[in-house]
């Protein structure tokens, strides 16, 4: 796809450009948006989050009283000076269908409402990719008859101030809840509803037997800082100058250009996240990182900042947030080498290790060397669901492949023994010989290593490195690797060293 002589910076810039070119760009105007009597997040067919005090909100004349009634409870609110009103419902029994009536300056009625679990599905193109592009697409679409699963897609929108309402379109089902049917799941988006989101939600529904609501808000080729609020980015030195400039532009539009470029800090948070807050949710899944791979060290701080930002905005605590680790892509390397995608995967793993209730779905074995959008989204959805069921539903299951824990010296310092977490049932190599390990001495030059499983550990050595100090596993954009646990889950790429990588100075 790309020539081997292209440098990593050019390669990842080119990747982002190509991803952006593969989608229609939505022209966006409007610094401010219409303020509806009831937020457009609410309509017939929606799913409300169980076991929480679901907020319901909208706008009317300041001082106007509004009442919301559902399932024998009525909550009243009075609009503030800005016209916004909000009630918080008492937790509703799981199931339905329910009917909601909202009265005030208008009377609005919604029906066919279910109560279950609601998940945000966000990121860039691998989250946006519709079910019509996935493996076995026609069969999956035909079988997508799940009336207890409800779908909601947020229309693409760039904004330079937090928006109050999502855009609504009957033609492509944007901005409205729809029952999951073969027709609705293939409508709109990039050849249908997000495949990753759908397969994740379907697995949860089958395993948990509760209604599932999926709110899809993603845009191909976009950077993580676009999905983060200005206030959160302001605290990061790398992004403060950009945020200051955006603040200046908002205060004085003549000082700069506001356009529909989605790869600008904060603009997708403002246009596609702010309007859905504080809708009641169970958690979020996130598939993004390709467009930040050239700045992987920076992502170590950026991604946790975005997650904490969202959690703070929703105001319901540390809701589960599960990250899809980047899949394998492009040609495999003949020799061990530095790689930006490996560093991005490391940043994703570090985020999951340091933030509470944050998980990782490893996909290093289900990518496509020739396609940055691999078609096996079913396995991605299942692995996300495993993590969710352990983290959000408290199931005592193995939800992760082997994760590096520690190292020690073996054989008089000639080999390194690696210990792992998530080794339930033991370790195994898929294939005749364990592959994917490289080893280095003090000179930091890596060679392919011999690796053998010893119980729940792996012993790594090489005749070319008599005094090893560091080991790496699956450290490439498309590594040849095969370490799994007996639950059939792949080990996450890792390194034991902390030597500066190729993206350490990129901003």
Steps between C-alpha positions, in 0.01 A plus 500: 500500500786731582862485382743366752718810473234732637598621848270428793383861529402516135343156518264588783412839358422327170292239679290768668453688173392184318251418773352847482475481123298179522205673664266778401572815696197660654477874455441659837392848588343627819693630794182460698220249452126489550385424851207256482228464760627146561856404417521305174670221695149395601243345269280194467695175495780620729677306774536659843782391730396267782593547866569874464304822530462563128514869407245639256548856379411769250434873463203730532427852622688595820287424804271263309398184687548162329374159615629159394286191568592135452398177674295657778757766587493869416794736535473878474759758398510875451704643217794715606599841371651336189176310438646159579298257708597155629344227710658183635275198500497240771658176375256305287452120493691326222293425193203684364354622278430825680327821398630847591302821493662841531278804554569871518485756222451191282384144557726226366442126527752220441415131500668160454767598754718229651719503812833319486863595433621779273851509354685775311685374188758754386829545315615521140450291186522152651212593729314680223530206258150368441371145527472484121881501481559222755555129443185310401324833463182380330439222751573731792256757368229240434542364854495843667147468633538604863210719615657532846808669348459865402730706277581872505751670269624853564533696175846626412540856616792735551433777752709764672272521803328217691172425323173442677331269252584226253387529138206286388447339159219258411676395179799336666364458855751751636420648839216266587453170676404204282417139576773264377367333186666384177382825343611740773841337556597547134371858473718810507860542605784333313299208363285464808518525878842459663598134467717500812224667701233264372697179562597626846141587586365174360741296713403693813130451424543126450709462816322742734142472371421869552407765243806666346523853365795594277588866439740519208708818468814467288676650198762330282857630498460721806743582780429441868540866595203585277286288738628677813364820652688829492508514880669159524753576224581835658681311776733323254803707392505348150145616431468823697619725209240343269222544754604859563480569126156340477384710794623810320319401181173445687532838667596671175400300188704730278819381669486157340299256289233268626434223248381141490836333557444224758871479584506807719526477878164498685271530195356147516459514874302820447300365206453129574560433872369809682146462355459149643616589853362415759286223343505201735765243397663180621838564336692565179702313240773676301674399175746773405872561483611455141493876448706563815759226441772744398458664843476190715690637801267798505205258488612361836368821652236595244288185517474491882418870493215443257361210703512695825345797319202294382453345842507840664248641252253217548531537877413140581839377615756280331281326244666209314705605198635226272764564235556300183875463459616563142491195273793371297550677164748527210798272429677314778860599579783258415699620802407661834450874465353808663141576408249776572195273496666280763551811712135600451386156614727542802332833580160332479613223737652751742169685512312181584754413769490839673136610477237318705233307309684536173552190286671385181380274219810368324465456121861437399396170336189598301621788284572512126843585359338654192208683664502745788133408547505123573167328443495272806302732721316207662806396699563863599145523634533175695828603662356838595201322651727269703671802652166670564352194667794477738528872565141626483302187587728338757532163332787280613631420154829518317465814292860572399789323335836470677621838625866555583564534875873469577835359391789321668836365388544128431782264403770706667388821330484353149120492479205707617194349663173688446203474734143583402158579638190344342645153461192305608537148367858566397681642199516361149653571162267487203725312264805278532734759648457809716572811292501876532772546763813712457786543748775758550805569709637829634570614141120511443525298179216250475515153346227243453500274802432140589202486734355205688202473733584395855176465694348845518822666389704535182880463491671705226858475376726535196852383421554845348432672834708331774413763762139607438333788680172554311227313314230619263197311373290578192680833466406598145207631297441141378688259725524126447400380848302218655491508882152430645347375821284187510190720476604574142586866559818651353775660705524875479818641342752621758861587572702471820718804422415869515750618240385807302294408196455656158207722606645626827548858375203525262231753575 
